[in-house]
Amino acid sequence: MSQNDLPRVSFGDNGATVLGLRLDRYRSNGALAVMADLQWGDGEVEPRNPVSMNLDHDDNDYASRKLQDGEFYAKSYSEGERLFNALIACGWIEVCGEPARSGFVRLARCRLTPKAVILSDASKPLVPSN
């Protein structure tokens, strides 16, 4: 995939290209953690920008613990809104269920699509070889 095929995210007068996604697991509950590596117009790379949020508190009914494997709650509000919209528009993630509430905001329930560029995946448990 060329640099021109990667999704662009605009932040005011500045723009960034999403280089790809990194996957991991939240330690508190094992829910999928999704982060994006961004490259700014000046060439600076900013790794691990949060795409997902872990809803693991009693005030949100421990919502992340109820997700299906491969699903996550996306940071689809405030400073995460532009990144969320870019990932939806390019088809790397898709909304797959009812949103969850956290305080005064609602977070989209999402999953990755086969189009997503995965830079690293630490979300799968390591299987020891014999």
Backbone as a ProteinNet text record, in pm:
[ID]
protein_1_A
[PRIMARY]
MSQNDLPRVSFGDNGATVLGLRLDRYRSNGALAVMADLQWGDGEVEPRNPVSMNLDHDDNDYASRKLQDGEFYAKSYSEGERLFNALIACGWIEVCGEPARSGFVRLARCRLTPKAVILSDASKPLVPSN
[TERTIARY]
85.5	0	89.7	61.3	142.5	96.8	182.6	151.3	22.8	-3.2	-122.6	-250.8	-241.3	-358.5	-396	-309.1	-334.3	-430.7	-514.4	-610.9	-543.4	-601.6	-552.7	-645.5	-588	-663.6	-624.8	-720.8	-691.7	-712.4	-617.4	-624.9	-599.9	-705.9	-690.2	-615.9	-508.7	-428.4	-328.2	-312.8	-214.4	-284.8	-214.4	-272.1	-177.2	-231.4	-151.2	-200.5	-111.7	-145	-143.7	-244.8	-248.8	-163.8	-51.2	39.9	-10.5	-82.2	-134	-177.5	-226.7	-282.1	-197.8	-193.8	-128.2	-234.1	-230.7	-329.9	-263.7	-336.7	-288.8	-412.2	-392.8	-502.9	-488.7	-602.2	-600.7	-576.2	-489.8	-452.7	-567.6	-654.6	-758.6	-863.1	-887.3	-996.1	-971	-860.4	-830	-901.8	-972.1	-1042	-940.8	-982.1	-895.7	-860.6	-731.7	-682.1	-631.7	-676	-638	-573.2	-455.7	-382.7	-338.9	-326.3	-286.3	-153.7	-68.8	54.5	25.2	56.3	32.4	164.7	166.4	281.7	232	290	250.9	314.3	264.7	312.3	461.2	519.3	663.2	747	681	750.9	759.5	727	733.7	628.9	671	580.2	541.9	413.3	360.2	292.3	357.9	303.5	195.4	114.4	21.5	-80.6	-147.6	-258.7	-381.2	-448.2	-558.6	-675.8	-718.2	-839.3	-949.4	-912.2	-1010	-1007.1	-1114.5	-1127	-1169.7	-1116.6	-1152.1	-1258.3	-1379.1	-1488.9	-1496.9	-1422.1	-1408	-1432.2	-1546.2	-1580.8	-1728.2	-1765.2	-1905.6	-1998.2	-1948.2	-2035.5	-2070.9	-1998.6	-2037.1	-2069.2	-2104.6	-2148.7	-2046.1	-1918	-1810.5	-1834.5	-1872.4	-1915.8	-1811.9	-1683.7	-1581.9	-1573.8	-1614.8	-1611	-1718.7	-1815.6	-1928	-1911.9	-1799.3	-1775.9	-1743.5	-1776.7	-1736	-1587.8	-1520.6	-1380	-1363.8	-1266.5	-1242	-1315.4	-1403.4	-1476.2	-1408.9	-1434.2	-1380.8	-1469.5	-1458.6	-1526.7	-1429.1	-1470.1	-1382.3	-1397.4	-1285.6	-1285.1	-1337.7	-1469.2	-1536.8	-1584.8	-1522.9	-1563.1	-1437.6	-1455.8	-1350.1	-1231.3	-1109.2	-990.1	-979.5	-1054.4	-1052	-1149.1	-1235.7	-1341.6	-1287.2	-1188.3	-1135.5	-1065.5	-989.8	-924.5	-1029.1	-1128.9	-1239	-1304.7	-1339.9	-1407.7	-1320.4	-1189	-1098.2	-1090.6	-1086.2	-1077.9	-1207.4	-1320.8	-1449.9	-1453.8	-1417.5	-1426	-1338.6	-1221.6	-1133.2	-1165.3	-1258.7	-1300.6	-1211.5	-1125.1	-1040	-1116.5	-1215.2	-1300.9	-1446.5	-1537.1	-1679.7	-1755.7	-1865.6	-1953.4	-2029.5	-2039.2	-2097.9	-2203.1	-2238.8	-2337.1	-2375.9	-2447.5	-2496.3	-2381.3	-2385.3	-2280.4	-2293.1	-2187.6	-2187.5	-2167.8	-2219.5	-2207.4	-2092.6	-2020.1	-1915.4	-1924.4	-1975.8	-1997.8	-2102.1	-2064.1	-2156.9	-2144.7	-2057.7	-2035.6	-2077.9	-2100.5	-2130.1	-2016.3	-1970.3	-1860.6	-1914.2	-1870.3	-1914.8	-1855.4	-1938.9	-1893.4	-1846.5	-1719.7	-1658.8	-1583.1	-1542.4	-1450	-1363	-1249.3	-1159	-1215.3	-1178.1	-1215.5	-1089	-1103.8	-985.5	-898.9	-953.6	-877	-774.1	-792.2	-705.6	-560.4	-471.3	-327.6	-281.1	-239.9	-197.9	-45.1	12.3	157.7	212.4	138.3	178.3	53.5	58.4	-57.7	-12.5	-27.6	3	-126.7	-237.6	-367.2	-394.2	-321.5	-342.8	-249.1	-299.3	-210.5	-105.6	13.3	119.8	96.3	107.2	88.2	226	261.1	394	406.3	520.9	545	613.4	581.2	640.4	751.5
-117.2	0	123	216.8	337.2	440.1	538.5	646.5	718.3	729	798.4	722.1	590.3	508.7	507.6	561.4	561	673.4	653	756.6	881.4	996	1124.5	1173.7	1238.1	1296.8	1443.2	1532.5	1675.8	1724.6	1802.5	1864	2013.2	2088.1	2230.9	2250.2	2329.1	2353	2242	2154.1	2047.3	1919	1828.9	1701.5	1589.1	1471.4	1354.3	1238	1145.6	1022.2	910.8	824.8	708.9	600.3	567.1	467.5	325.8	303.6	170.8	162.9	45.8	23.9	-77.7	-59.4	-153.7	-209.5	-340.2	-407.1	-463.3	-456.4	-511	-548	-577.3	-607.8	-519.6	-471.1	-398.1	-498.9	-463.1	-554.6	-583.8	-487.6	-504.5	-608.6	-628.4	-718.5	-794.2	-771.9	-842.8	-790.3	-678.2	-621.2	-572.2	-572.4	-530.6	-382.7	-351.7	-214.4	-184.9	-73.1	-35.3	103.2	115.2	242	266.1	394	430.6	504.1	471.2	547.2	653.7	778.7	891.2	949	994.5	1069.9	1207.6	1309.9	1448.8	1500.3	1612.2	1672.9	1702.5	1726.5	1755.1	1626.6	1510.6	1382.7	1316.7	1391.2	1334.2	1224.5	1111	999.3	1001.8	994.9	989.4	853.5	761.6	627.1	617.5	516	470.6	576.2	640.3	729.1	642.9	664.2	575.4	586.6	470.5	458.5	400.3	310.5	243	300.6	273.5	310.5	185.8	170.2	57.1	101.4	54.3	87.3	-22.7	-6.2	-110.1	-54	14.2	74.9	49.6	57.8	34.6	141.6	265.4	370.2	346.6	257.8	221.1	71.9	13.7	-125.4	-223.6	-188.9	-276.7	-321.1	-226.2	-254.7	-330.9	-301.4	-368.2	-517.6	-560	-702.5	-780.9	-710.4	-775.5	-777.9	-729.6	-726.5	-865	-887.3	-1009.1	-995.9	-1108.6	-1104.6	-1023.7	-934	-851.2	-718.2	-696.3	-570	-478.5	-348.5	-249.7	-126.8	-45.6	83.1	188.3	260.7	359.4	494.7	564.4	701.2	791.6	801.4	868.2	1008	1069	1202	1286.7	1415.4	1509.9	1496.6	1488.6	1483.8	1354.3	1251.8	1126	1121.5	1220.6	1217	1217.1	1300.5	1307.4	1177.9	1120.2	992.9	883.8	878.5	781.7	795.5	917.8	940.1	898.6	925.2	885.1	733.2	662.6	516.3	453.8	514.7	468.9	493.3	614.9	653.6	565.5	525	442.8	294.3	259.6	120.1	33	93.8	13	-37.7	39.2	-4.8	15.9	-57	-40.9	-48.6	22.8	18.2	-113.5	-183	-317.5	-341.3	-240.4	-263	-134.4	-149.3	-34.1	37.3	169.6	243.6	225.9	259.9	256	397.8	422.2	553.9	553.5	663.2	686.3	833.2	860	998.8	1063.5	1173.1	1245.9	1209	1114	1079.2	935.2	909	773.5	729.4	608.1	552.9	447.5	454.7	360.6	221.5	120.6	-18.1	-57.6	-97.7	-118.3	-249.9	-280.7	-391.5	-353.8	-418.8	-397.5	-467.7	-419.1	-486.1	-545.9	-631.2	-686.8	-580.6	-462.3	-354.8	-291.7	-305.5	-238	-280.4	-183.7	-211	-229	-349.9	-382.9	-384.1	-293.4	-283.7	-384.5	-407.7	-507.8	-558.2	-684.7	-746.3	-824	-762.1	-828.8	-871.3	-873.2	-902.6	-1051.6	-1131.7	-1275.2	-1338.6	-1429.6	-1494.2	-1576.8	-1578.1	-1657.7	-1804.4	-1886.6	-2031	-2093.9	-2157.3	-2217.6	-2332.7	-2342.9	-2454.6	-2566.5	-2688.1	-2805.2	-2863.8
0	0	0	-89.3	-97	5.9	30.8	125.5	83.8	-47	-96.3	-67.8	-43.9	-15.5	132.1	215.5	359.1	395.5	498.1	536.5	591.1	561.1	610.7	720.6	819.9	930	938.1	937.1	946.9	1089.4	1137.1	1268.8	1250.2	1224.9	1197.9	1067.7	1070.1	951	926	1023	1013.3	972.2	910.2	871.8	904.9	915.6	946.2	862.2	835.1	766.7	869.9	864.9	953.7	888.8	950.9	894.5	915.1	1023	1053.7	1198.7	1235.8	1368.9	1445.7	1576.2	1667	1761	1781.1	1864.7	1989.2	2098.1	2224.9	2306.8	2433.5	2526.9	2649.7	2699.8	2826.6	2938.5	3030.2	3138	3235.2	3257.1	3359.1	3321.8	3190.9	3152.5	3022.3	2957.2	2833	2709.8	2721.2	2605.7	2501.9	2375.9	2266.2	2277.4	2267.2	2265.1	2123.9	2066.3	1930.1	1935.8	1873.8	1868.7	1724.4	1686.5	1550.8	1552.4	1456.3	1435.3	1330	1362.1	1271.6	1223.8	1099.6	1048.5	1008.5	1072.3	1048.7	920.6	872.3	748.2	747.1	864.4	871.4	879.1	869.9	872.6	1007.9	1114.3	1249.7	1265.5	1320.6	1346.6	1493.9	1519.2	1656.1	1674.1	1746.3	1761.3	1868.9	1856.4	1959.4	2005.4	1909.5	1942.7	1971.7	2083.5	2119.5	2022.5	1973.8	1893.2	1981	2070.9	2157.3	2298.5	2370.1	2511.9	2588	2707.6	2792.4	2891.1	2873.7	2964.7	3070.1	3174.9	3276.4	3416.2	3431.5	3559.8	3588.3	3714.2	3748	3690.1	3666.3	3612.1	3465.4	3395	3258.3	3249.1	3363.6	3371.3	3313.7	3325.9	3278.1	3133.4	3048.5	2911.7	2829.7	2845.6	2763.9	2791.2	2908.9	2942.2	2867.5	2807.8	2739.3	2587.6	2536.8	2392.7	2338.6	2213	2144	2108.7	2088	2051	1921.8	1920	1802.8	1803.5	1901.1	1911.1	2012.9	1998.3	2091.2	2089	2192.4	2194	2144.5	2041.2	1978.8	2045.5	2055.8	2107.8	1995.8	1988.7	1876.7	1913.7	2009.6	2057.2	2080	2097.3	2131.6	2037.5	2092.7	2007.4	1927.6	1962	1887	1771	1759.2	1658.2	1515	1487.6	1350	1310.1	1401.5	1373.5	1352.3	1437.4	1423.7	1286.7	1248.4	1120.1	1002	1010.1	902.2	889.9	1003.5	1000.6	950.3	980.8	927.5	776.8	735.5	593.7	504.3	552.8	470.2	482.2	569.9	581.8	666.6	751	839	960.1	1006.4	1116.8	1074.2	1140.7	1114.6	1246	1251.6	1368.5	1361.9	1475.8	1473.5	1581.7	1657.3	1762.8	1831.1	1938.2	2013.4	2083.9	2086.8	2158.1	2309	2379.8	2526.6	2577.9	2696.4	2758	2857.9	2854.9	2954.1	2992.3	3108.9	3149.5	3060.6	2995.1	2909.7	2762.7	2727.7	2587.7	2560.1	2431.3	2385.4	2295.1	2315.6	2236.9	2142.2	2017.2	1915.4	1940.7	1923.7	1931.7	1791.2	1779.9	1648.1	1641.4	1518.6	1493.4	1373.8	1363.2	1251	1128.5	1010.8	885.8	824.1	724.6	657.2	587.7	562.2	498.5	592.4	721.8	819.2	803.1	809.8	805.8	950.2	984	1120.3	1124.4	1203	1216.2	1315.5	1423.1	1522	1592.7	1632.3	1696.7	1818.9	1935.9	2061.9	2131	2054.6	2115.2	2125.6	2051.1	2054.3	2155.7	2237	2333.2	2260.3	2314.5	2256.3	2287.2	2185.7	2202.3	2205.2	2316.5	2324	2224.2	2160.9	2068.9	2145.3	2109.8	2177.3	2096.7
[MASK]
++++++++++++++++++++++++++++++++++++++++++++++++++++++++++++++++++++++++++++++++++++++++++++++++++++++++++++++++++++++++++++++++++

